[in-house]
Structure formats: C-alpha cells, structure tokens
Amino acid sequence: MTAGADTTVRAEADSGPLAETGVRALGLGATRQVLEVGVGNGPARGLYAALGFAECGKRRGYYGASGGDAVILARDIWTVPQTSTREQSR
C-alpha cells in the first residue's frame, strides 16, 4: 500500500490520515509501516517521531534533480494511534 501527503496540507501536522493508513494496512496483514522523509524536513520528522517512527536508513539522492537525501523511518503498526493530533489537542 502506498500513501502520500498532499503538499497543500503537509504543514498542518494532522496524523489522522497516516494512522488510518496504518489501520488499513494492519487489516491487510502488514506488521510495519515504512516511509521516507527529507533529511531537512524537521517538522515532519518531529511528527513521525511523536507517532513512534524510528530512523532505520537513508536514501541518498532520493529526491532526484534536487539531490536531496531522504531518511527512512519505520514503526510497528500496532503502535498506530486511533485519533489524529488535531483531535487530541481539542
């Protein structure tokens, strides 16, 4: 299963869609969730760390022409939160 963040809402730090993807993947028999994020994308890396993702590798030149590297993050799916960070802050 592949999922991505809409570039118009990436900065909103809403974990709901990511959590929902993990729940759907769990239903399909997956046990881990893996993603790539830009090395310099501190806000996203902070969000993913708060959601239980840990660095497990790097992809050099992942972003092609821009030459940016990506960090590979992973977590066990049973750590997926059931609500978004937006809902938790209300």
Beta strands, then each sheet from edge to edge (+ up, - down):
strand 1: 32-38
strand 2: 54-59
strand 3: 70-76
sheet 1: 1+ 3- 2+
end
